[in-house]
């Protein structure tokens, strides 16, 4: 999605307002009524949504509905083994991005960032303001501040490495962020967490765009089917949101569960991916027609 950064915040703000109106009982509003409630003309509303997600707002409303997660669970539930067997190929976001990842060593984790230099910067993303952080080995943090606020997002990520030196350097991070949100180039992830958290995050990396899984499925995949609550905690502590797709984890009931950066952001992410996957399918672009996608640990 090649959209000027200055437009992204505005487009996502429109989506947030639409979600709020629909949740407040506006699911039965017509497109014209919804646009009027947002003080926008139907034509402007159409342009914003079509530019943001690639489908018309009339169709997009179904992805913002409160029961959308349940429909995803019925129609696009994916086991970890099935995702691995499919070679991680899929439609939509990041189909031409090759991710590599590595975990910090136990000694590095215990030192809580001591000796590390972490660069950070703010960027406009498809889901509002995003805070990116990176070590020399790759992205180590990606947070979304539309719901939590900038100060809370900065405090949250920086607290994970209390011994690190932090330097603002958005220019150095720009290629990594462009790869994350625009599918251009390659990026690496540098994860820090306890061994169980790393296993959970690795499982999440196997769920392709447009698909979802459950917390209980992740627990089964990491070899501890009774650890659903612990899996939920590990998902909530994911430091690199979006690229480690914790938004694709749902409750078995079809409820969204939690999301560290706010449920409206999670719903927007799920809606954006599902809409783009459907748009690709409508245009006959399946996995075989797309460049390869992969996620693998660094050597």
N, C-alpha and C positions, 0 to 999 in steps of 0.2 A: 504494500500500500504506500505509494509515493505521494504523500500529502505534506505540504509545507508545515513545519513545526508550529508556526503561529496559528494555524487553523485547527490543530488537533484538540487543543483545550476547549475551544468553542464547540466543536462537534461533539466531544464527549459530554460537555455540560448539557447540551440538548438531550442526549440520551439519558443522563441522570434525571433531568426534569421529567422526561416522559415516563421513566420507571416510577418515579414518585407519584405522578398523577394516576398511573394505572393501578398502583398498589393502594391508593386512597379510594379505590372504588370506580376507577375510570376504565375498567376492562371493556365495558360496553360502549364507550365513546366511539363515534365514527372518526375517521381520519380528519375530517374537517373540524369536528368539535375538539379533538385533541390538539390540533394545530392552533385553534383559536384560544384554548386554555393557556397555551404557551406563548400567546401574543405573536404568532407567526402565521404567515399566509400558508395555505396548503402547498403552494408551489415551492416556497422556500423550505418548508418542512421536507418535502419530497427530495429536494436537491441535497439537503444536509444528510439525510439518511442514506440516499443512494451513493453519495460520495464516501460516507464513513464505512459502510458495510457491503456495498455492492448489490443490494436488493432494494426494492421499493419499500416505503414505510408501511404500506398496506400489508405486505407479506411479513415485514419485520416485526410487526406487533405480536405475532404468534410466538416469536422468540423471546419477547419481553414478558409474556404472560406468567403469572405466578405458578402455573402448573407445567411450565416448560421443562423443568428439571425432571419431573416424573416422566414426561414423554421421552426425554433423552435416555432415561434409565431403561424404559421399555424398548426403545428402538436402537440405541447405540451403546448399550452396555458392552464393555470389553474386558476380558480377563487379561492378566498380565501375560500369560502364556500365548494367548491369541495374538496380542500385540507384538510379542517377540517373534512369533512365527511369521507374521506379516512383514517382517523386516522393517518395521517402523515407517512404512510408506503410507502416505495419506494425502488428502486434499487440504487446501487452505494454507494457513500460516506456516512459514518456515519450511516449506517443502524443498527449498533449495539451500537450506542452511545446514551445515554440518557442525554439530555440537561435539565437543570433547569435554571431558570433565575429569577432575581428580579431587580427592579428599585430602585435607591437611593431615599430616601424620599425627599419631596420638601425642607426641611430644609438642608439636605445634599447637594442637588443640588445648593441651594443658597450659601452655604459656599464654593463652588468651590474646594472641596477636602481638606479643612482645617481639620486637625486632622487625615487624612488618610495616611497610609503608602502604597505606591504602589511599588511593585517589578517588575523589567523588565529584559528582556534578548532578545538576538538575536538568531534566529534559521534558519536553511535552511529548506524551505518548498517546496512543489511541484510547487510553483509559484514564486520562488526566495527568497531572504532574507526576513524574517518576523520578525517584532518587536512585542513581546507579553508583555502585562502589566496585573497585577492582584492585586486586594485587597485581604483581607483574605476571602472574600465571593465568589470570582471567577474572571474569566477573565474580565477585563474592557477595554481592548484595544488590537487590532490585526491589524497591518498595513503591507503593502507590499512595499518594497523599490526598486524593480527592475527598475522602471521607475522614481520615485521621488528622489531616493538617501536616504542614511541612515540618514543624518542630518535633512533633511526635514521631514522624517517620525517621528523621535524622537521629533522634535520641534512641529509637528502637534499634536501628542497624548499627550505629556506632557502639552501643553498649555490648554488642556481641564480641568485640575485640577491644577491651578496655586498655590493653597494653600497646596498641598500634599507634603509629603516627599517621594523622589524617591530613591530606592535602587536597584542596580544591583544584581540580584540573579537568574540567569538562571536555576540553579539546582532545585530551588523550583518550577519553572514554567514548568519544563520539562514534568511531567505527564499530565498537562493540554494541553500542545502543542501536545504531542503524541496522546491524545484523539481526538484533533481537526483534525489532519491530517492523522492519521492512524486508527481511529475508535477503539482504545483500551481504555477501561475504561470509566469513567463518568466525566463530567465537568459541571461547573456552570458558568453563566454569570452574571456580576454585571454591569448593564447599568446605565448611567447617561445622562439625557437629559430632555428637556421640555416635558410636557405631550403629546403634539401632536406628537413629535418625537418618544416617547415611543410607542404610538399606531401604528405608521407606522412600526417601527422595529418589533413589535409583529406580525403584519400582514405578514411581510416578513418571519418570522420563520415558517409559515405554508406552504410555497412553497417547495415541496420536490425536492431532487436532480434530475436533468434531465428535470425538468419542468421550465417554465417561466411564468411571469405575466406581466402586464403593469402598468405604473404609474397611469393611469386613473382607472384601476381596484382596485388598492390599495386605491385611493381616495374614490371610492365608498364603499369599505369595511370598511373604518374608519369613514363613515358617512358624508363625505363632498365631493361629486362627482365633485365639481367645483374647488377643491383645488389641482389640478394636479401640479401646479408649486410649491406649498408648500410641497407636497409629494416629488417631486424631490429634493428639498433642504434638507428635512429630510433624504432621502435615502443617499444623498451625505455626510451627517454628521454622518452616522453610524460609531460608534467607534470600532465595533468588526466585521470587514469584514470577509467574508467567512462563519463564523458560523451564523451571521445574514446575510443571503445571498442577499445582495443588488445587486450582479451581476446578479440575476435572474429577475431583473426589466428592462423592455424594453419599448421603445416608441411604441405607437399604430401603427405607420407606419412600425414597424419592425426594425427601427434603434436602435443601441445600447444605445443611450443616453450617459450620461457621466459615469465616474467612478473615484472616488477620487484618486485611486492609479495607474491610467493609463489604457487606453482602451486595450492595448495589454494584460494586466493582466486579465481584464474582459473576453476578448475573449478566453484566454487560459482556464480560469475556466469553462466557458460555454462549450467549446469543450471537456474538460476533463470529465465533468459530463455526457454529452450526449454520448460520446464514451463509457464510462464505463456502462451506462445504456443499451446501445445497445448490448454491449458485454455480459452483464448479461442476456438480453433477448434471445440472440443467444444460450446461454447455458441453457436456460430453468429455470433461476432463477428469479422468480417473487416475489412479496411481500409476498405471502404465504410461500415461502421457506426461508425467511430471518428472523433473529431475530427481535423483535419489536423495533421500533424507536419511540421516543416521545419527545415533547418539552412542558414543562409546567412551570408555575410560581412557585417559591418556596413558601412554606407556609408562 
